[in-house]
């Protein structure tokens, strides 16, 4: 049996131990670490749960056979449990890189929530992870005799990085939404598509002279908390055409402020008038 720490030495600090906390029970140990820090499987086993989980945001649960040390370990709060390509029912090696630290779910800072269950995953059956991890190897340190280190190719690291970029939740914004607050959760390189589309729609209508859009842009120019947004909105306002005098006065079409002269109605042509023209 080989057992590893879930994070490499020097990359974390213990931020919350197993035990009573805030009038309740904290059923694991929290390892505070920078967002994106790699995490590792504590023992060999099989992935029995992966993905969304209440409170955790996302999690990975690994069941360990008797020969690997038995029990079940839980890893929580990552942004995307599938970031390394891990899948449900996949077998993992002890010390294998399985995920990245995140700040998802009920979390006040980037960390790994780590749990140990003596058999299968069952709420309330958790053990204190720290005694269980006593003597565990450092994932970055020398491997026990005869055990091969997992080799990660540069190509795989690049693909993992791209996958993270595309799948990390990020907020989209628009300078013209009320209070300039995030509205939708897009992912990675799509993060600004929603916001840019909204801004382009408002600015197009404003440049066409539509009053509601002009009012939105003016509000941004006057009260946005973002200086760049105010500057941009002021520039758009400078290009908005002035409303025509006739539109302001409600007079209809006007040429140089003068009404066009009305044409006299055409005279009705009758047979009698035609005979009179022929015989003066």
N, C-alpha and C positions, 0 to 999 in steps of 0.2 A: 504493500500500500504506500502511495506517495501523496503527500498533501502539500498544497501551496497556499501562500497568502493570496487574497483576491486582487491586491494591488502591489506594485513594486515598491521596494524600500525607498524612502526619500520622496515619494510622490504624494503622500497623504499624511493626515493627522487624525487621530481618533477624536471625533467631535461629540459623540453621544453614545454612552455604553448601553449594554443590555440591562433592563430593569425598570423600576418605577420612574415615571417622568410626567410632570405636569398633571398629577392627579390620576394618571392612567398607567399603562404598561407599555414600555418600548420593547418590542419583541425581537430586536436585532441590535447590531452594532453599526454605527454610522462612521464611514471613513470619508472625511472631507478631502476633496482633491479638485484641482482645476477642471473645468468643463472640458471634456474630450480626452481625459486621462484613460489609457487602456486598462481594462479589468480582465481578470483571468479566472478560469475554472479552478476551484479549490481541490477537486478530485476528478478522476475520470468518471464518466457516466453518460446518461442520455437526456436530452432536452425534452421535458414533459410538458412544460408550458412556456410560451414565448409570445410577447406582444403586449397589448393593452391590459392593464390591471388597475382596479380601483385603488386609489391612494398612492400607487406607485407610478402612475403615468404609464410606464411600460416596465416589464420585468422579464427575467429569465429564471426558470426553475429547472434544476438538474437533479435527476435521481441517480444515486450512486449504488452500484451493485456491491455485494458483500466483499468480493475480492478487491474492490477499489477503496474500501473503507466504510461502505454502507451509509445510509441516511440520505438526506435531501438538502441542497443548498439553494438559497434564493438571492438574487441580485436585482436591486430595484432602482428606479428613478432615471434610467437612461432615456435619452430623447428618442432613440430608435433602436429597439432590441435586435433588429435584423441588419444593422450597419456592417457587420463583418461577414455577412452572407450566411449566418447561422439560421437553421431551420428547425421546425418541430420534428421530434423523433431523431434528430441527428446525434450521433455519438461524438463525444468530445474527449480529449486527452487531459490529464491532470496538468495544470499550468498553461493550458491553451488560451490564447487571446480570444475572448468571446464577445466583448462589447466595449463601450466607452462611457465614462462617467457623465451624467447629465444632471439636470435640475428640473425634472418633470414631475407632475403629480403634486401631492402634498409635501412640498419641499421648500425650504427657505434659503437654500444655497446648494451649489453643486456638490454632490456627495454620492457615495455608494451605500445603500442600506443592505446589509448582509445578514442573512438568517441561516440557522442550522436546525434541521428537524431530525430526530433520531431515526425515524423510519420514512414514511411517505409524508408529503406536505399535508399538514393538518393544523388549522388555526389553534393556538394555545399550546401546541406541543414543542415550541421552540426551546432550544438550549442556548446558554450563553456562548457566543461564538469564540470569545477570546481563549478560554481554557481549551476548547476544541482545536484552535489554531496553534496551540503551543507546539513549538518545534517545526512549524511549517516552513517550507523552503521559499526563498525569494524567487519569483518568476524570472527575474533578470539574472539571477546568480547561477553558479555551476549546477548542472543536472546530476542527480544521483547516478551512481555507477550503472552503466548499461542502458540508460534511458536517453533516447535521442531528443534533442531540442527541436522544437517546431521551427522550421525555417520558413520565413515569410519573404517571398520574392519582392523586389522593388515594384514589379508590375501589379502584384496583388495589393500592395500598400497604396499605389496610385489609384487603383480601382476602388478601394475602400474609401479613400479620400473623396473621390468623385461622388460615390454613393452617399456619403455623409453630406456633401454640399447640396445634393439634389433632394435629400429627404429630411433635413433638419427644419423643424417648424420655425417660421419667422413671421412677424406681423407685416402686413402691407399698410401703407399710409397714403393719404391724399391731402395736399395742402388745403383743399377746398371743402373737406368734410368738417363738420362741427368739432371744434376743439383740436383738430388735427390729431385724432387718436387712432391707434390701430383698429381696424375693423374686421378684416378677414385673415385667416391663417393660411398663407400660401407657403410653398416650400422652396428652399434653396434659390436657384437662379430665377425662379418665377416670382420672387418676393415682391418685386415692384410693379409687376404687370397690372395688377388690379388698380393700384394707386395711380400709375401713369395713365391708364385708360380713363379713369375718372377725371383726372386733371385735364387731359386732352379734350374730353367731351365738354367740360365746363368752359374751357378757354375758346374752343371753336364757336360755341354759341355766343359767348361774350363778344368775340370779334365780328360775329354776324349782327351784333346789335340787339340781341334778345335781352330784354330788361331783367328777367330773373337771374340769368347767368352773370350779367354785369353786376348785379347787386351782390352775388356771392363772391365774385372776384374783388369787389370794392371792400367787402367785409374782411377778406383775407389781408388786403393791403393795409387796412387800418388797425386790425386787432390780432393778427396771427402772432404767436409767441416765437416764431421762427423768422429771423431777419432775412434769410435768403428767400423764404416764401413771400414775405412782404415785398421784397425787391422785385421778385418775379411777377407778382400780382400787379404791382404799380406799372411795370413795363407793359403788361397786357392792357391795362386801362389806358395807357398812353396811345395805344393803337386802335382803341374802340372808336368807331365813327360816331360823330355827333348826331343826335336825332335831328331830323329835318324840321324846319319851322312849321310846316303844315301838320306834321304828326303831333307836335306839341300842342298846336292850336285846335287840332281836330277838324281842320278845314278841308281835308282831302288834297287832291293834286293842285299844286300851285307852281306857277312859273315866275321866278324872281319876285315872289310875294304879291303878284297881281293875278286876279282871277282871269281866266280866259273868257273872252267875249262869247256870249251864247249866240249861236247861229239862228237867224230868223227862220221860222217854219216855212217849208216849201209850199207854194200855192198849188191848190188842187186843180188839175187840168180836166176840163169838161168838153163835151162835143160842141156846146154853144160857143165856148171861147175859141175853139179851133176854127169854126165857121167865120167868126168875127175877124180872125187874123187873115183868112183867105180873101174875104170881101170887105175891105175897109170902106 
